[in-house]
Each structure stands twice: as structure tokens, then as C-alpha cells.
């Protein structure tokens, strides 16, 4: 039996650079989405879960009347914005770090 006939072709995975601005823009849309774009799945899920929790507290509290006199807008909404900004910053710099790792 010839050994060459049993050789399977090798699959090559080519990694492409990621645009940091696209990563940041995706994180503006949904916190954590930019991390998914650059291949950081667990970090992306963390961002989505954190924003989801804060959004739930904001919307749920507003609906239930627990956040009266604009307290929700003064406390929880700024936290959502800050977490989103952190997610954008993180996605941008992680994409740059990823691109540098591709270069050697």
C-alpha cells in the first residue's frame, strides 16, 4: 500500500488584520460586539452581560417606578455610557494589539 495516497491536504488558516475603528464602532452599537469582531469571545460576552444587567436595572426600575425623579438618568444611565466607552476603548486597543501580533 502506498503511503502517499493516505496523506490528507493541509489546511492553512490566514489571519487578517482587524480595523480598530470598526471594533470601536461595533462596541458603540452594542458593548462587547467589537471584542467579538477581534476574536475575544469571552470578553465580548462579559461586555454584553454587564450592559444587559445595567439596562435591565434601568428599564425594569423605570417601569416599576423605583427610579423616580430622574434618579435612573442620573445614576444608571451614566454607568451604561461609561461601560460602553470602556468597551469601545478596549476593542480599539485590543485590535491594535492583535494587528501588531500578526506582524511578528
N, C-alpha and C positions, 0 to 999 in steps of 0.2 A: 504494500500500500504506500502511496506517495504522500509524504508529509506536507507538501506544498498545497495540496488540494484542501487540507483541513484548516488552512490559515484564514482567519477572518480579517476583513479590512479594518484598519484602524480609524476611529472617529476622532476628528480634530475639532476642538471647541475654540472658537475665536472670540475673545472678549473685546468688546468695543468700548471706547471711552464714553463716559456719561457727561452730558451737559449740566454743569452746576446750576445754571439759571432755570433749566427745565425742572430739575429736582426741587429747587426752591419754590417755583411756581406751583408745582403739584402739591407741595406742602401748604401753600396758601389755600388751595381749594379744599383739601382735607389733610389735616395734620397726620403725618405718617406716610402719606402717599409718595412723597419724594424719596423716603427711605426704601420703599418697595421698588421704586424705579432704579435705584443703585444697587439693589440686591441685598439690602439689610432687612429681611423679613421680620425678624423678632423686634427690631427697633421700630419698624413701621407699625406693627400690631400694638406696641406699647403706646405710641402716639395716638392711634385710633381709639384705644381703650380709655386713655386719660381724657381726651377731648369728649368722648362719648359720655363718660361719667359726669364731667362738668356740665355738659349740655343737658343731660338728664336732670341734674340737680337744678339747673337754671329753669328749664321749661317746666319740669314737674312742680317745682316750688312756686313758680309764677302761676301755674294753673290752679294749684291748691290754695293759693292766696297766702302762702307762707312768706313770700317775698313782697312785702308791701312797701309803699313809699319809696320805690326805686332802689331798694337795697340790693336787689338782684343785679341791676345795671351797675351799681357802684362796687359790688364785690365779685360776683361770679363772672360776669361778662369780661371784666378786665383780666381775670385769670385765664379765661379761654383765649383771649387775644395774646397774652404773654406766652402761653404754652404753644400757640400757633407760631409766634415769632421764633421761639426757641426751635421748634421743629423745622422751620424754614432755614434758619442759620445752620442747624446740624446737617440737614440734607445738602446744603450748598457746599459746606466744607468736607463732608464725607465723600461727595462726588469728586472734589478736587483731590482728596487723598487717594481715592480709588484710581483716578487717572494717573497720578504720579506712580502708583504701584505698578501700573501697566508698562510704564516706560523703563522700569528697571530699578 
